[in-house]
Structure formats: structure tokens, C-alpha cells
Amino acid sequence: MAIGEEIFRPGSSSDGEVRAGILVTGTEVLTATIRDENGPWLSEQLSGLGVELVEILVVADHPGDLARGLENMKSAGIDLIITTGGLGPTADDLTAEVVAAFSGRKMELDEEMEARIAAILARFAANTNLDLSTDALNEANRKQAMIPVGAVALDPVGTAPGLIVPGQAEGDPLVLVLPGPPRELKPMWEAAQKEPMLRQVLDQATRLEKYRLRMFGTPESELAMSLREIEGEGLPFDGLEITTCLRKGEVEVDVRYREAAADAAEQLKQSLLERHSRSLYSLDGSTVDEVVAGLLAGRRLGLAESCSAGLLAARIADVPGSSAYFAGGVVCYSNEAKRDLLGVDQALLDEFGAVSAEVAEAMAVGALERFDADVSVAITGIAGPDGGTGDKPVGLVHFNVRTAEGGVRAAAPIIPGGRRDVRERSALVAMHLLREILA
Amino acid sequence: MAIGEEIFRPGSSSDGEVRAGILVTGTEVLTATIRDENGPWLSEQLSGLGVELVEILVVADHPGDLARGLENMKSAGIDLIITTGGLGPTADDLTAEVVAAFSGRKMELDEEMEARIAAILARFAANTNLDLSTDALNEANRKQAMIPVGAVALDPVGTAPGLIVPGQAEGDPLVLVLPGPPRELKPMWEAAQKEPMLRQVLDQATRLEKYRLRMFGTPESELAMSLREIEGEGLPFDGLEITTCLRKGEVEVDVRYREAAADAAEQLKQSLLERHSRSLYSLDGSTVDEVVAGLLAGRRLGLAESCSAGLLAARIADVPGSSAYFAGGVVCYSNEAKRDLLGVDQALLDEFGAVSAEVAEAMAVGALERFDADVSVAITGIAGPDGGTGDKPVGLVHFNVRTAEGGVRAAAPIIPGGRRDVRERSALVAMHLLREILA
């Protein structure tokens, strides 16, 4: 943990009665060809169920590595192993076999499953015009319909069934075998939870309650000090798991707790709100994009973006239904565009330069007019890597946010980081200025 | 491996002489509070050096889990273990101690390092106005300056030094201890490679050559068929490791090979180029954004975006130096904006609707004029989730790309997926239409 990241865990959740491990198989994940989405997603699911995740292990599609991973998790006293990937029809899809061997179970053809997969594959081949011979189909089909004796087969979402495989001895881990593609894994995880064999293990965990706060403008170090003060004033932190995390320029505070600590969790929320009423803008996990979308309902927004060049427009339009309030924006990357499309006076550009409070104001006024808007945002800055001067360094960004009724918020921070950081952070700062002016 | 993902690995790289494991420590990574960037990044670095990555293990900041991970990697015959995270000044930053114990080495105060860290921390405290007492500073400082006897200390990039820790016995793994924040880890990895102790291990690996091809418009299944055909025609695939991956709407083909297979690798590239000359647009790994940036040099670009709402502008402006050719764009999210800012005839909007070939053309013509541009792009479509009709379903997007000299590319695909998919894919399609018209 570096300075500025803080995890308070005085009452750690490591008294959770159920311990889990996630085993991600896939050469394409290990070689960083694709990013693993399943590990983090399953981690959040387990956390919500009160299950303690001990480790995530990523290995290639080699049976030896997979078997070793399973054995190591068993040695670590893990109760539930979730594997992802390696369930396809090809030769390097070996998870089911390796898990069967690990659990001391033979593989057996499940004829009903074979018929079900045959139907799915036939449909798939017809839809995609794949030139799959009947023999190849049958072989792939049969391979995927081989189920360890005593295991529960989970209906395929794609073409591969999942599995719940019990151990042989008391205390052996239960293995949940899920497919790799996230669109298949997620629904199958939901289905698996309805199976008594998995349910029995999950039900031994005590569920955790959770809330998430979001803050903008308070450094993480200051928040850490507040947490220490609140604890010093006598609020019991036992039973609370508090994680603070700097993410995309905002601080997220995740608080997890068991039922018994619900009062302390609520008091903590109120104490943070008292101390950081300006920066603590979200008590229910809603994002600034969602908050601003709510505030914009019934209004009309126009944008004028230079250095952020569409990033703010893209964020605004990312919310479904935004066309009700988002009139549009001008990406005025050149001085001519500022002048011709937003009516910025050439004299202002000559006198103060494109990155100035004066031009930002003229851009915002222009956006109000051109889009016949109730509220507008202007962003003009130096994203770098070149173009900075002594007076106007790389990272200097001028903001002007205004309403048709005459409200104004202006700011000109120097945003640290590289070109992309400066541009993305510009859109974020603008979001918060919008939130403030509309609130 | 699911159908549609293909990895050809007839001559696997698993004969690499150096085996590595990555041990990511951090409760915040395990709980999915932050995403691990270091594992995938280091994986690519190792691959380039010809080192075989056996596993990536993520554990919480618990010394027991960390120690167990190290022991398991040692048992698996791993030569090089890279740990990330847990080097900070706080109590749960335990990596250095645990690695020292694992390698059978005592910790010793490195006084020179202590002085160096003291200077860094003093500067840090002054810059951030942190209320750190001298005692607290000294303690944090001393903790970070404790170095295992016989280890090489790597200069801090943030406040924490890295370590290269040799084992006690012949064949014990070498442990490279790196900090968690990517901005610290990356430069320290570069520095570590200059140290003879690490160099000696890395030099035992045979470096792999590599190239990356990018394709747009060829389905992965068709590419898989081409690869089978090329192999069938007698090109030896032994010694080539071919990974194909669908990423953000394009297909990436990574080919890794040792020196001896260089001819086969080159022949493969030529054979793919013959078969897919239209879709195979990048032979050197350059992205479409980079290719288009090169083609735009000396021209002037104007954009008119409706459903993509700034995403194309943001991609164009993401390239440093783009202000030389990017005049700007209009995000015309409303009909009024299409009319008032781009001069689209209200009669066209009334007769054909905002999502039509006619309006796309008028938007592109308007963008050429308003930005005094040489080339323009117009995008108008239905991103969903609402707004689709029988004639114009969600996902229908009209493109019109044109040059001042009269060149035109128009397209109107139905893009599958959710709102964000449709919008992002729209920007991608536009990039490729730009590439085609400028090439």
C-alpha cells in the first residue's frame, strides 16, 4: 500500500467462515492478449455473499498448471474453488477432465446433455455458415457432454455446460466450473447459486451489507485523517471494513459490515458527511454522470470543448435518454472553429490566447446562444505534450460553466499527468462544475 | 477456449528456458476495488524477453498468503518471481520482510537508502502539506530502508525502494520485488534489467521475435480458416506461436517466433496479406488511429457527430499533434444543432429523418464547409436502448465521409450490441472509412 491509499480493516472480514479461490485458465489471459473480467466480477459477487476470497490464480491451458493450482488451493484450506475457462470443444479445453481427476471422479457421458448440446451446435453452425462437418460436431459435442460422476451439470449458456463437482472426502473443496466468456459466465453463476450443492456452501457465510460513497476534491490523505479522527472520537470501527480508493480522479469509500455493525456504519457515513459536505457528493454509489443527468432533466445543455475534444460530450451522451436534455456541442479544436462556430471574438483570441479565462467565457456564452441552451460548459486548455509556456504550462485548463439566468462557475486548475490524463480529468472537473451549478 | 477464439500453438513456446511467476499483492486488487495493470504489463514485458510466464497469483496483504504463494511458485520450478505491491510505509506493507524470510535472509538497515528516502519523504510532506510528525516520518523511512542482506536495492521512483533478492541454494528462484503503483513499477522494471543479478537470469531466455497484424472486417472464424488453409498448403507452423484475438471490433494476430522460424513467420504474413488484402490494414502493429493520423498530415479535418457524440473527435484528438490537422467537430445531438450549426436543411430532416443517408450527407457537406475542411465525417444513428423502429432498428448508423475534391464513402451498417457498443463501434467504423478514403 503506497502513501495515499488506505485500507482500514480493524475488524477484518477474515473471520468469514467460507474461503474461496478463483482459478482463471486461459493462455490468452496469461499472455495479456485479453483482460480477465471474470476474476474481478466474481470477487465482487463473493464479497456480497460474505465469502472471503483468498486468491485469484491465472494459469495457461496446461493441465499440469491447472492441477497444481487446484492442489495448492486445497492445501490452503479453501472451501470453494471457482474455475473459469477451458470448457470449449477444442483439445486444449481441459478443465472438466482436470477437475474430475482432482476430485477423484470418473467422466461419464451425459446423453441428455449430449442431445441438448447437439441442438445448440446445429443452430450455431446454421447461423454462422461455419463449415463444420457432422463428425467434428459430434466429437465436440460428445467431449462437452462428458460429466464427472456425482457432479451437477449446469445448462449451457453458450455451448458448454458448467459443473459443480464435490470432493471425495469431508472438507475437500467444492469446485464450481464456469465457462470463460463473461456473457456465459454471469448467467451461469446466477443459475449455479440455485443448486443445493453450492447453496449449502454459500449459506455458511454471513452476508455483508455494503455502501459506497464518492468524493471529489478531498485528497485521500485528508480522508484518512478524518477516518482516524472519527475512530479517535470513539466510533467503534470493529466490524466495519473500510476501503478507500482513488479512481479516475475521485475517491471512493467502500464500507462493508455485518448486520450487527449497521449503526456504526450509518454513524460513519454521517460523520464523513459533516466533515466533507462539499466534496462528498454521492451517498448511494451513484456516479457524477448519473447525478448530473438527474439535474439536467427539463433543461437544455450546450457544450464548447477544445482540449477535451468531445470527451465531455461523450460522457453526457453515454447516459440513455440524454437526448432529452443534450442539445449538442462544438469541438472547437482550432481558433477558426472557436470564432466561426461559437462567435468568439478574434480580438479576444489575439489578446488573451485560446487558453484563457476570457476565451473560456466567450466559448460558454457562444454555446448558450448557438444551442439555445439553459446551461453551457466551456473547456479550453493545454493537454500537451507540447504547447506549454512559462505562463501557461501543460495541464492548465480554463473552465467556464454558466446558466442562461446568469449563474457562473469558473476555474483554472493545472491538471497533472499526461495528455490523456489532462483531457479525461478536464471532462471530470466539468462534470463536477455542472453538478455544483445545477444543484 | 470458446468457438471463435483460436490459438495455434503447434510449436509452443513452452521450451523457453526461463520460467517466471508474478505475485500481485494487494487487498484492493483482490477485492476488485482497483484493477491490476501490472500483471498484464509485466506479462508482455516477459514475453518480449522470451521468458515463459507460468502464472499470475493475486493475494491479499496477508503475510501467510504471500509466503504460501512464494513457496508454491518455488515448488513449481519457477526461476524468477516478480512481486508487485506491499512496499509502502504502513503496517500491512510486508512484502520485503516476507520475501527476505522466504529467501533465508535477514533484514538490515541500509543507511544510505534511509537518507535518500528521508529526503524524498520530506519533499513529499512539504508539497502536500501533510501533517506528518517527524517521528512518524522517521519510522516509515526506516521501515522502507530495511534491505535483506545480500539483496540489491533499486532506487525508489516513489518513496519505496525495489529489491532483487537471490535465493540461498542453487536453483532457488530469484525474487524481484517491485512497488504497486504502475507509474513506479514501470521505470523500476527498466532499471532492474540493468542489474547483473537479474540480467543473468533473463539472459538465459531465448528472445522471441514478434509481429502484430490488425484486421478490420474479416470475422475471426474466416481468419481461422485461412490459417488452416495456409498450414494445409505446407507452410510449417512449428516454431510459430499464433494468437488471434477479437479486440474492440478488430482482429489482432500476434505471431511470436524464434530466429530459426523467421522465414516461416514472414511467409505467413505474406499469405495472410494475399488472402485479406482489404481488411489487413496494419502489418507493423500500428493502430487505425495512428494510420489515420499519418494520412491526415497536411490536411484539415471536420466532424459532424450525432450518435457517437464526440467519441470520434476524442479519438482523433487523442493523438499528440492532432491540432495540426483537426479543425473541430459539431456534436449535433439535436435536430436544431444539425440545422443551425451544420446547415442541414429542415426539409431533409422532415422527409428522411435524422438517421438517414440524406441527412448524413448533408451533415458531412456542412462539416466540410463550416470547418473549411479537406475531409469530413458524418455519423448519425440510433444508439438505443430506445428510439428504434421496424425500418430503423437500434444499431442502424449512417456514415458519410467525403473530401473537398468530391470523394465519398457512405455506409449504413446495423451495429450489434448495447448503447455503448453502438457508439464506440461507430467511431471505429468512421476511422476505417477515413483510412480508406485517404489511402
Contacts between the chains, C-beta under 8 A, distances in Angstrom:
chain1	res1	chain2	res2	distance
A	1	B	26	7.4
A	1	B	28	7.8
A	1	B	61	6.8
A	1	B	85	7.6
A	1	B	86	7.0
A	1	B	88	4.6
A	1	B	90	5.4
A	1	B	92	6.0
A	1	B	93	5.5
A	1	B	180	7.5
A	2	B	87	7.8
A	2	B	88	4.7
A	2	B	158	6.2
A	2	B	159	7.6
A	2	B	160	7.3
A	2	B	179	6.9
A	2	B	180	6.2
A	2	B	181	5.4
A	2	B	184	7.7
A	3	B	88	6.2
A	3	B	89	6.5
A	3	B	124	7.3
A	3	B	158	7.9
A	3	B	159	6.5
A	5	B	28	6.7
A	5	B	88	7.6
A	6	B	90	7.8
A	7	B	27	5.8
A	7	B	28	6.6
A	7	B	61	7.8
A	7	B	92	7.2
A	9	B	27	7.5
A	9	B	92	7.9
A	14	B	62	7.6
A	26	B	1	7.5
A	27	B	7	6.0
A	27	B	9	7.5
A	27	B	243	7.8
A	28	B	1	7.8
A	28	B	5	6.8
A	28	B	7	6.5
A	28	B	243	6.6
A	28	B	245	6.4
A	30	B	43	6.5
A	30	B	53	5.9
A	30	B	55	7.3
A	30	B	56	6.5
A	31	B	43	6.0
A	31	B	44	7.9
A	31	B	47	6.2
A	31	B	53	7.2
A	31	B	243	6.9
A	32	B	39	7.7
A	32	B	40	3.7
A	32	B	41	7.4
A	32	B	43	4.2
A	32	B	44	5.2
A	32	B	47	7.8
A	33	B	243	5.4
A	33	B	245	4.8
A	33	B	252	7.7
A	33	B	254	6.7
A	34	B	245	5.9
A	34	B	247	7.2
A	35	B	40	6.4
A	39	B	32	7.7
A	39	B	58	7.4
A	40	B	32	3.7
A	40	B	35	6.5
A	41	B	32	7.4
A	43	B	30	6.5
A	43	B	31	6.0
A	43	B	32	4.2
A	44	B	31	7.8
A	44	B	32	5.2
A	47	B	31	6.2
A	47	B	32	7.8
A	53	B	30	5.9
A	53	B	31	7.2
A	54	B	59	7.2
A	54	B	60	7.4
A	54	B	65	6.5
A	55	B	30	7.3
A	55	B	57	6.1
A	55	B	58	6.2
A	55	B	59	4.9
A	55	B	65	6.5
A	55	B	69	7.3
A	56	B	30	6.5
A	56	B	57	7.4
A	56	B	58	4.2
A	57	B	55	6.1
A	57	B	56	7.4
A	57	B	57	5.1
A	57	B	58	7.6
A	58	B	39	7.4
A	58	B	55	6.2
A	58	B	56	4.2
A	58	B	57	7.6
A	59	B	54	7.2
A	59	B	55	4.9
A	60	B	54	7.5
A	61	B	1	7.1
A	62	B	14	7.5
A	65	B	54	6.5
A	65	B	55	6.6
A	65	B	76	7.8
A	68	B	72	7.7
A	68	B	76	6.1
A	69	B	55	7.3
A	72	B	68	7.7
A	72	B	72	4.8
A	76	B	65	7.8
A	76	B	68	6.1
A	85	B	1	7.7
A	86	B	1	7.3
A	88	B	1	4.5
A	88	B	2	5.0
A	88	B	3	6.5
A	89	B	3	6.9
A	90	B	1	5.4
A	92	B	1	6.2
A	92	B	7	7.5
A	92	B	9	7.8
A	93	B	1	5.6
A	124	B	3	7.2
A	128	B	221	6.6
A	130	B	221	6.1
A	131	B	225	7.4
A	158	B	2	6.3
A	158	B	3	8.0
A	159	B	2	7.8
A	159	B	3	6.8
A	160	B	2	7.7
A	179	B	2	7.1
A	180	B	1	7.5
A	180	B	2	6.3
A	181	B	2	5.2
A	184	B	2	7.7
A	219	B	128	7.3
A	221	B	128	6.6
A	221	B	130	5.6
A	225	B	131	7.2
A	243	B	27	7.5
A	243	B	28	6.4
A	243	B	31	6.8
A	243	B	33	5.3
A	245	B	28	6.0
A	245	B	33	4.7
A	245	B	34	5.8
A	247	B	34	6.8
A	252	B	33	7.5
A	254	B	33	6.5
A	303	B	331	7.0
A	305	B	310	7.4
A	305	B	313	8.0
A	307	B	317	7.9
A	308	B	314	7.8
A	309	B	310	7.5
A	309	B	313	5.0
A	309	B	314	5.6
A	309	B	316	7.3
A	309	B	317	3.4
A	309	B	326	7.7
A	310	B	305	7.5
A	310	B	309	7.6
A	310	B	310	2.8
A	310	B	311	6.6
A	310	B	312	7.3
A	310	B	313	3.3
A	310	B	314	4.2
A	310	B	317	7.0
A	310	B	329	6.7
A	310	B	331	6.6
A	311	B	310	6.6
A	311	B	314	4.8
A	312	B	310	7.3
A	313	B	305	8.0
A	313	B	309	5.0
A	313	B	310	3.3
A	313	B	313	7.7
A	313	B	331	4.4
A	313	B	333	7.8
A	314	B	308	7.8
A	314	B	309	5.6
A	314	B	310	4.1
A	314	B	311	4.8
A	314	B	314	5.9
A	314	B	423	7.6
A	316	B	309	7.3
A	317	B	307	7.9
A	317	B	309	3.4
A	317	B	310	7.0
A	317	B	331	7.7
A	317	B	333	6.4
A	317	B	383	7.9
A	317	B	423	7.2
A	318	B	419	7.6
A	318	B	420	6.6
A	318	B	423	7.6
A	320	B	384	7.6
A	320	B	385	5.6
A	320	B	386	7.3
A	320	B	419	5.8
A	321	B	386	7.5
A	322	B	333	7.6
A	323	B	333	5.9
A	323	B	334	7.3
A	323	B	387	8.0
A	326	B	309	7.7
A	326	B	333	4.8
A	326	B	334	7.6
A	327	B	333	6.2
A	327	B	334	4.6
A	327	B	336	6.6
A	327	B	337	5.7
A	328	B	330	6.7
A	328	B	331	4.8
A	328	B	332	4.9
A	328	B	333	4.4
A	328	B	334	5.7
A	328	B	337	3.5
A	328	B	341	7.0
A	329	B	310	6.6
A	329	B	330	7.6
A	329	B	331	4.1
A	329	B	333	7.7
A	330	B	328	6.7
A	330	B	329	7.6
A	330	B	330	5.8
A	330	B	331	7.4
A	330	B	341	7.0
A	331	B	303	7.0
A	331	B	310	6.6
A	331	B	313	4.4
A	331	B	317	7.6
A	331	B	328	4.9
A	331	B	329	4.1
A	331	B	330	7.4
A	331	B	331	6.8
A	332	B	328	5.0
A	333	B	313	7.8
A	333	B	317	6.4
A	333	B	322	7.6
A	333	B	323	5.9
A	333	B	326	4.8
A	333	B	327	6.3
A	333	B	328	4.5
A	333	B	329	7.8
A	334	B	323	7.3
A	334	B	326	7.6
A	334	B	327	4.6
A	334	B	328	5.7
A	334	B	371	7.7
A	336	B	327	6.6
A	336	B	371	7.5
A	336	B	372	6.8
A	337	B	327	5.7
A	337	B	328	3.5
A	337	B	371	6.3
A	340	B	370	6.7
A	341	B	328	7.0
A	341	B	330	7.0
A	341	B	341	6.4
A	341	B	370	6.3
A	370	B	340	6.7
A	370	B	341	6.3
A	371	B	334	7.7
A	371	B	336	7.5
A	371	B	337	6.3
A	372	B	336	6.8
A	383	B	317	7.9
A	384	B	320	7.6
A	385	B	320	5.6
A	386	B	320	7.3
A	386	B	321	7.5
A	387	B	323	8.0
A	419	B	318	7.6
A	419	B	320	5.8
A	420	B	318	6.6
A	423	B	314	7.6
A	423	B	317	7.3
A	423	B	318	7.6
